[in-house]
Amino acid sequence: MRGKSDHTRTRSLRASQTEAERILWQQLRARRLNGWKFRRQHRIGPYIVDFVCLPARLVLELDGSQHLQHVAYDSARTHYLARRGYAVQRFWNDDVFLRLNDVLNAIALALPSSHLA
């Protein structure tokens, strides 16, 4: 069972989101991307993912330069999520800053073409 500390951690992450996360969240929130509902800083097993569309089982992760030092951790995390049926898309923060439309198009292509709202 999850304790209060689990919710405190996700709330803290939401409050201290990076600029790239803030920009992408503005595009995903309130079903703005083709009517799909996304959550941010959502726990899946032992991990808290940046964004997830639960009905589509799609996880979005934004990586900054610090992720270059955590390649093994990120790989294990992606493998864990994939074993549970989630597709994981990773984008560099710079992609969000410089090519936001390309990022949104890639996400849209990963979502099923139809769904129940």
Secondary structure, DSSP 8 states (H G I E B T S, - for coil): ---HHHHHHHHHHHHT--HHHHHHHHHHGGGTBTTB--EEEEEETTEEEEEEETTTTEEEEEE-GGGGG-HHHHHHHHHHHHHTT-EEEEEEHHHHHH-HHHHHHHHHHHS-S----
